[in-house]
């Protein structure tokens, strides 16, 4: 897992003209939320984009060093809340960052990762992922890259619900409803169908 450190400078002016000027200078206009009043920042586009591309996931906790005037950099732990990219160029045009309190729980949607081979798939079914993310609650230091869902025991027409998934320690599911997150659908294996058809044929034969 990459531990990339982002760097930003505080800017004291805003507006469309300023943001356009920053982008022409290969800078990213950014805003840091969560520390009371939002802080406007500017970041060098190329190194920032390269660092973000090396990160393993959208919910990674990232060190951010903020420089203001001639003061020493101050480091914060942040989440990248939103990335706005250029429509056709390989460039980032805006960033929204979120500062977290290390002692306060946070609610996030975390992606699912399926593991194991379901018996239902071997019988001819197909796995259907109903949702791709689930809501969890944890401290910032415990934010996972993904939530693992093991389908090794999932048979044909069976489901796993959001509250039935196994969550790591210090992480809890905060879904209000116990909805289905994964299921096995489709046709049964041909051998089972043939067997059922043979049984039906025998039952339908008239008695002598």
N, C-alpha and C positions, 0 to 999 in steps of 0.2 A: 504494500500500500504506500502510495506516494504521499509525502508530507511536504507539500509545496507551500511556500510563504509568499503571500501577495504584499505588494507595497503600494501605498497611495499617498498623495499630498492633499491637504485641506485646501479647498477653493472657497473664496468668499463672494463670488458672483455667480449668478445663474441667468437663465433665459435662453431662448433659441439661438440667438446670435453667439453667445458664449459657447454653447454646446457644439454648434457647427464649427466654430473656430478651433475648439479642442480636437475635434475629429480630423480636421485638416492637418493638424500637427501630430497626427497619430496618437492622440490621447483618448481615453475612455471617460466620459462623464459618468460618475457613479454616485450613489447615495447610500449612506449607512444609517439604518434604522435601529431602534431598540435601545438607544442610550439617552432617552429623554427626547430632546430636539434632534431632528434628522441632521446629519452632517454631510455636506456636499464635498465630494472628492474628485480628484482626477488621477488616472492611472495610465502608465505607458501601455499602449495597445499590444505590441508584439510579445513582450515578456509575460504580460498578464494572460493573454490568450494561450500561450505555450504552457504556462503553469496549469491553467484550467483544463487543458486537453490531457494533461498527465494524471488528473485526479480520477479516482475510481468510481465516483458516483456523485449524484446531484446533492446528496445530503451529507457530504463530508464536512466535518468541522475544520476550518482553515485558519491558520494564523495570518493576521493582517497587521502590518506595520504602518502606522499613520504618522506622517511627518507634517508638522505645522511650523512655518517660519524656520528659524534656526534651532529649534528645540530638538532634543533627542527623540528618536522614533518611539512611539507608544504602541505596544502590541495588544491586539484584541483577538478573541476567538469569534469567528463569524461563520454564518452560513451564506452561501450564494443563493439568494432568494429568486432572482430572475436574471436571465441573460438575454439581451436583445442583440441579434446578429444582423449583419448586412444582408439584404435579400439575395445577393449573388456573389459578393466578395467574401473571402475568408477573413472576416474582421468582426470584432465585437464593437457595437456602437453604444451600448449602455449596460450598466450593472446595478442591480439592487442588492445590497448586502444587509444582513441581519445580525446584530450583535446579541450574544446570548449570555445570560447569567449562569455561571457554572453550578449554582446551588438551586436553581429553579427548573422544574420539569417542563418539558416542551412536548407539544403534540405535532406529529408529522405524518405524512403519508409515505410509506416505505415500500419499494417494489418487492414483488414476490419472486422467488426462485424455486422451480420445481425440481425435486430430486427423486430418484428411484424409478423403477419400472412397474407400472400398475398391472395387476393380473387382468383387469378388464381390457387393457390394450392387447394383451396376448390372445384374448378371446375374440378379437375383431373390432373392439370399440376404439374410439378416439378421445383423447384428452381435450377438454374444453376449459380454458382459463376464463372464468367469468369476469374477474377484476384483475388488474395488474398491480394494484397497490392496496395496502391496508393501513388504517390509522393506528398509530402506536403512541404511547406516552413513556418518556424516559428523561433522564438527565442528559445534558449535551455531551458529556463524556462517554455515554453509552449508545449514542446514535449508531445503528447498524447499517451496513451497506445494503442489506436485503434481509427479508424474512424467508427462511427456508420452509418449504412445504413438502413433506415426504408422502408420496402417493404409492408406496410399495404395497399397501394393504387395500388399495382402492379397486373394487371390482366393478363389473359392468352395471351401469345405472346407479352407482353409489356416488356420494358427494362428500366434500369436506367443507365445513362452514367456518366462518372467520373466527369464531370464538373457540373452535376445536383445534385450530392450528397450535403448534408448540412454539412458544415465544421464549427467547433467551431470558436468563435471569436479569432482573432490574428493568425489564421491558414488559409493558402490559398493553393488551389490546383495548382500545377505547371506542370500538364500534358500538353504536347504540342498538343496532339490530343484528341478529345472528344470521346473516345472509350467506349464501353459497359462494365460495371462491373458486372451487374447481370441481369438475365432475367428469365421468366417463360416459360418453354417448356413442350411438352407432349400432351396427348390426352385430349379432353374436357370431361366433366362429362357425364356419361352414359345417364342421363335424357335428356341432350341437344342433344346428338347424336340420341337417339330414336325419339325425337321430329322432328329433321331434316329428319330422314328416313321416318317418317309418312307423312310429308309434301310432300316429293318427290314422295311417292307412290300415294298420292291423285292426284298430278299433272299428273302422268303418266297414270292414268285410262282413257280409251277411253270414249268419250261422247256418250250417248245413242241416 
